[in-house]
Every structure is written in C-alpha cells, then in structure tokens.
Amino acid sequence: MVSAADRAKGPARTSVWLEGKADRGRRSGHPAGLDRDKIIDATVRLLDAEGAAKFSMRRLAAELNVTAMSVYWYVDTKDDLLELALDTVFGTFPLPEPSADADWREQLRELAGGYRTLLVRHPWVSALIGTFLNIGPHAMAFSQSVQQVMRNTGLPPHSQIGGLSAVFQFVYGFGTVEGHFIERCAAAGLSQDAYFRQAMGTISEQPEFRKNFEHASELMEARGGDTVEEMRERDFGFALDLLVAGIEAMVERSKEPKG
C-alpha cells in the first residue's frame, strides 16, 4: 500500500496504474451492490457537484450510504480514487477512428472539441491533469489518438509535439477558463449573459478602467454573437482555424529546400 507521504516523495514513480491496484473488484463480506465502478461513478458525481476542495472519503461514503472503511477495501487512498475518476471521464467522449487517410483537420477539431467539453463539464479535471501521470487506458487512448492525428498533418517528427502543444494547451486554457466562468455564474445564481452584463457594467462605471474599456467594448461588439455562448463559440472556432492554418503553413515550410 502506497501512502500519501510516499506519493508526495516520488510522484513520478507513483500511480494507481503502476502498482497493480487498478483491477481491484468486489470484495466479499462488504455491502451488497458496492463495487469499484459504483464508487468511481459516485466520485465523479460529487466532484462535479461540489468540486475537489470539498471532496473527502467520508463525504463519498455518506453518498454511498456505507462506512469509509468499506470504500478503502476498493481503493487505498483518495489520490488513487481521484486518478481513477480522472481516467473515467477521459472515456466519456468519442475518439476518431485511427486512419492515415482521414482528414486530419476534421479529426483535430473533433478531438479539440471533445477535450474542451470534458474540461467544461468537469472543472475539477484541469488541476488533476497536471497532478497525476495520466496513464490510465482512457487517457492513453486519447493521447494516442492525438498523436496519430498530428502525424497525419505532415509535420516533420521534430515539430509534432510543438503542434500538439499549440492546439491542446490552447484548448486546456480555453476550456479551463470557460468551466470556471460557468461555475462562478452558477454560484452567483445568474445566467452567463446576466453575469456578463453585470460584470461589464461594473467595469465601465469605474473611471480608471473606462478609457481602456472603450476599446474592449469595440472588440466585443466586432466579435459578433448575441449571447456569451455564441461569442465563445465564435472565438473558439476562429482560434482553432488559426492553429490549423498555422500547421498547414508549417508543413509547407518544411517542404522548402534548405540552404
């Protein structure tokens, strides 16, 4: 059993997927109907509803109507459970069929859209992606799909990781901010549009911000869209088009004779 202290000392060597703990199933003598899948599903529900900061094994046990010790028969630590939950949600959106002949642009957009949806639907995911090794089966399937699509672009091997980073670090940032904004609106009891109007009105009323805000208002009007959601979709789509165009341009540049 790996303790939280051991995990902290060697995070790069510690994972539920590396220690033979990922396949633990139903244990005899414990609550009927309780198994690891149900525990993980309840964990995801709680994380979605309350966030990672409020999550605890006791809170999870209460949700499942069992004792905390019953949960520990299926997972050794809270970190193990968070890692399992993280991989589970990576399996909630479809991946494009692997094919060297497919249109990489469409597949890249499909993967980027799925990743964005994941980050928005599960805001707790953003922090955990950088905390764990992300080597579960669903996360690895996503990674392999992304790598295949990037190979299909025609970028030379030494440029493919840079291309991958440009697209998916953008999506990570966009989806993280979007998810946090939606959470904040919900916490305020306001729709996204009402919150946006209230925030913009507050800023425009401040003399020290008014001059800069005038230019920002012009940009906001020019971007188009009648709602926050529409504006965000336009921004995301255009930014992704820019990245695709950049990849295309770099592929063409790589074909130019050197010297």
C-alpha positions in Angstrom: 0.0 0.0 0.0 1.4 3.4 -1.0 0.7 6.2 1.5 0.1 9.8 0.6 3.5 10.6 2.0 5.2 8.1 -0.3 3.3 9.5 -3.2 4.5 13.0 -2.4 8.1 11.8 -2.2 8.0 10.1 -5.6 5.1 11.4 -7.7 6.7 10.4 -11.0 7.0 6.8 -9.8 3.6 6.5 -8.2 0.3 5.8 -9.9 -2.7 3.5 -9.3 -1.9 2.2 -12.8 1.6 1.2 -12.0 1.1 -0.5 -8.7 -1.2 -3.3 -9.6 -4.2 -1.7 -7.9 -6.3 -0.7 -10.8 -8.2 -4.0 -11.2 -9.4 -4.5 -7.6 -13.0 -5.7 -7.8 -15.8 -6.6 -5.4 -14.7 -7.8 -2.0 -16.6 -10.5 -0.1 -18.3 -9.6 3.1 -19.0 -6.0 2.2 -22.1 -4.1 1.3 -24.1 -5.8 -1.5 -24.0 -3.9 -4.7 -20.9 -1.9 -3.8 -18.0 -2.2 -6.3 -15.3 0.0 -7.7 -17.3 1.2 -10.7 -20.0 2.5 -8.4 -17.5 4.1 -6.2 -15.9 5.9 -9.1 -19.2 7.0 -10.6 -20.2 8.5 -7.2 -16.8 10.2 -7.0 -17.3 11.9 -10.4 -20.8 13.0 -9.4 -19.5 14.6 -6.2 -16.6 16.2 -7.9 -18.9 17.7 -10.5 -21.4 18.9 -7.9 -19.0 20.1 -5.1 -15.5 20.4 -6.6 -12.3 18.8 -5.5 -11.7 21.0 -2.5 -14.8 19.6 -0.7 -14.3 16.0 -1.7 -13.4 13.5 1.0 -13.6 9.8 1.6 -16.1 10.4 4.4 -18.3 12.5 2.1 -18.1 9.8 -0.6 -19.0 7.1 1.9 -22.1 9.1 3.1 -23.1 9.5 -0.6 -22.9 5.7 -1.0 -24.5 5.0 2.4 -21.6 2.9 3.6 -18.7 3.4 6.0 -15.5 5.0 4.9 -13.7 1.7 5.6 -15.9 -0.1 3.1 -14.6 2.3 0.4 -11.0 1.6 1.4 -11.5 -2.0 0.6 -11.6 -0.9 -3.0 -9.0 1.9 -3.1 -6.0 2.5 -0.9 -6.0 6.3 -0.9 -8.1 9.3 -2.0 -5.4 10.1 -4.6 -5.9 6.7 -6.2 -9.6 7.3 -6.4 -9.1 10.8 -8.0 -6.8 9.2 -10.5 -9.4 6.6 -11.4 -12.1 9.2 -11.7 -9.9 11.4 -13.9 -9.3 8.5 -16.3 -13.0 7.6 -16.3 -14.1 11.0 -17.6 -11.5 10.8 -20.4 -13.6 7.9 -21.7 -16.8 10.0 -22.0 -16.3 11.4 -25.5 -15.7 9.6 -28.8 -12.3 9.4 -30.5 -11.9 9.5 -34.2 -11.1 6.2 -36.0 -7.4 5.9 -36.5 -6.6 6.2 -40.2 -3.7 7.7 -42.1 -6.2 8.6 -44.9 -8.6 10.6 -42.7 -8.9 14.4 -42.9 -6.6 15.4 -40.1 -8.2 18.9 -39.8 -11.7 17.4 -39.1 -10.2 14.9 -36.7 -8.2 17.6 -34.9 -11.3 19.7 -34.5 -13.2 16.7 -33.2 -10.5 15.9 -30.6 -10.2 19.6 -29.6 -14.0 19.9 -29.2 -14.2 16.7 -27.1 -11.4 17.9 -24.8 -12.9 21.3 -24.4 -16.3 19.7 -23.4 -14.5 17.5 -20.9 -12.9 20.5 -19.2 -16.1 22.5 -19.1 -18.3 19.7 -17.9 -15.8 18.6 -15.2 -14.0 21.7 -14.0 -12.1 19.7 -11.4 -10.2 17.9 -14.2 -8.0 20.9 -15.0 -5.9 20.7 -11.8 -5.7 16.9 -11.7 -4.3 16.7 -15.3 -1.1 18.2 -14.0 -1.1 16.3 -10.8 -1.1 12.7 -12.0 0.7 10.8 -14.7 -2.5 10.3 -16.8 -1.5 6.8 -17.9 -4.9 5.1 -17.5 -6.4 3.4 -20.5 -8.8 6.2 -21.5 -6.2 8.9 -21.1 -3.7 6.9 -23.1 -6.3 6.2 -25.8 -6.9 10.0 -26.1 -3.1 10.7 -26.2 -2.5 8.1 -28.9 -5.4 9.5 -31.0 -4.0 13.0 -30.7 -0.5 11.8 -31.7 -1.9 9.9 -34.7 -3.8 13.0 -35.9 -0.7 15.1 -35.5 1.3 12.6 -37.5 -1.3 12.8 -40.3 -0.7 16.6 -40.6 2.6 16.0 -42.4 4.6 18.0 -39.8 8.1 16.5 -39.5 8.6 14.5 -36.3 10.6 17.2 -34.6 7.7 19.6 -34.9 4.8 17.3 -34.0 5.0 17.8 -30.2 5.1 21.5 -30.7 2.0 21.3 -32.9 0.2 19.1 -30.4 1.1 21.6 -27.6 -0.1 24.6 -29.5 -3.5 23.1 -30.1 -4.2 21.2 -26.8 -2.6 23.8 -24.5 -4.9 26.3 -26.1 -7.9 24.1 -25.6 -6.8 23.4 -22.0 -6.7 27.1 -21.2 -9.9 27.9 -23.1 -11.8 25.1 -21.5 -10.5 25.7 -18.0 -11.5 29.4 -18.1 -14.8 28.6 -19.6 -15.6 26.0 -17.0 -14.6 28.3 -14.1 -16.8 31.1 -15.6 -19.8 28.8 -15.7 -19.2 27.7 -12.1 -18.9 31.3 -11.0 -22.2 32.2 -12.7 -23.9 29.3 -11.1 -22.6 30.2 -7.7 -23.9 33.8 -8.2 -27.3 32.5 -9.2 -27.1 34.2 -12.6 -27.2 33.2 -16.2 -24.0 33.6 -18.1 -25.4 36.5 -20.0 -26.7 38.2 -16.9 -23.4 37.8 -15.1 -21.5 39.1 -18.2 -23.7 42.2 -18.5 -23.4 42.9 -14.8 -19.6 42.5 -14.8 -19.1 44.7 -17.9 -21.4 47.3 -16.4 -19.4 47.4 -13.2 -16.1 47.8 -15.0 -17.4 50.5 -17.3 -18.6 52.5 -14.3 -15.0 52.8 -12.9 -13.2 55.9 -14.1 -9.8 54.2 -14.0 -11.0 51.5 -16.4 -13.3 53.5 -18.6 -10.7 54.5 -21.3 -9.3 51.0 -21.8 -12.8 49.6 -21.6 -14.0 51.6 -24.6 -11.6 49.8 -26.9 -12.5 46.5 -25.3 -16.2 47.2 -25.9 -15.5 47.8 -29.6 -13.7 44.5 -29.8 -16.6 42.7 -28.0 -19.1 44.2 -30.5 -17.0 43.3 -33.5 -16.6 39.6 -32.4 -20.3 39.0 -33.0 -22.8 36.9 -31.2 -25.9 37.8 -29.2 -25.0 35.6 -26.2 -22.0 34.7 -24.2 -22.2 31.2 -25.5 -22.3 32.4 -29.1 -19.4 34.7 -28.6 -17.4 31.9 -27.0 -18.2 29.5 -29.9 -17.0 32.1 -32.4 -13.8 32.7 -30.5 -13.0 29.0 -30.1 -13.8 28.2 -33.7 -11.7 31.1 -35.1 -8.8 30.3 -32.8 -8.8 26.7 -33.9 -8.9 27.8 -37.5 -5.8 29.9 -36.9 -4.0 26.9 -35.4 -5.0 24.7 -38.3 -3.8 27.3 -40.8 -0.5 27.6 -38.8 0.0 23.9 -39.0 -0.7 23.9 -42.7 1.8 26.8 -43.2 4.5 25.0 -41.2 4.0 21.8 -43.2 4.6 23.8 -46.4 7.6 25.4 -44.9 9.1 22.1 -44.0 8.9 21.1 -47.7 11.0 24.0 -48.8 14.6 23.2 -49.9 17.2 24.1 -47.2 20.1 26.3 -47.9 
